[in-house]
């Protein structure tokens, strides 16, 4: 029984680990290109990462920029596709 319970716990934790592993930091090559997209949107700063979750709307994943400060002084969350096209800019 103890062995079965241990295997069940491991089986439940593995998918959570895999899901978390899909997000990764932005590389040194990607960062300046994303900053250019931010500037074009009238924003700067924020936390950048690549979200590797593949869905119907983002089959190749997407970049996420959280808490970017924009020209109006407010914080926004932006999503950018892998080809560096701005997809969304939402008030945080």
N, C-alpha and C positions, 0 to 999 in steps of 0.2 A: 504494500500500500504506500509506504513512504517513497519507494522508488517511482511509482506511478505518479504520485503527487509532484515529485521533483521534475519529472519529465514534462508534466503538464505546465508547470511554472516556466520552465525553459522554453517550451513551445509558444507560450503566450508572450514572452519577452523578446524572442528573436524577431518577429515582425515589427515590433516597436523600434528595435535597433535599426532594422533595415530602412524603415520609414525615415527615421532621423538622419540616416546616412545620406539621404538624397540631397540635402542642403549642403552647400560647401561655400567656403569663403571665395570672394572674387580674387582672381589672379592679378599679378602685377601688370600683365598685358591688357586685361579687361578694364581695370580701374580707370585709366585715363579716357578710355572710350566711353565708359559710363558717365564720367564727369562731364564730358562733352554733351551727352544726351541731357543731363541735368541742367547744364547751362542753357541749352536751347529751350528747355521748358521753363526757364526763369527761376531755377532752384539751385541749391548747393547743400553740401553736407549729407547727413543721413547715414544709416547703416546699410551697407550693400552686401548681398549674398546671391548665390545662384540656387534656385529652387529646381531640383531635378525631377520633381513630380511631373509625370507625363499624363496629360488629360486631353480631352477632345479639343479644348480651346488652346492648349499649349502643348502640342505633341512632342516638342523638343525641349521642354522646360522653359524657365523664364528667370530673368533677374528681378530681384525685389530690392527696392530702396525704401527703407522705413525712416520716417521722421525727417525728411528733407525740408529745409527751410526755403520758402519761395518768396518772390518779390513782395507779396502782400503781407509778409511777416508771419504767416501761419505755417503749420507743419502739414506735410502731405506724405502719403505713401504712393510710390510709383512702381509700376511693373513695366518691364522692357523685354522684348523678345530676344532670342539669341542673335538675331541680325541687327540688334540695337535700334529697333523701332519702338517708340513709346507706345505702350498699349493702354495704360490707365494712369490717371493722376487723381487720387482721391484724398479729400480732406481727412486728416487723421483724427 
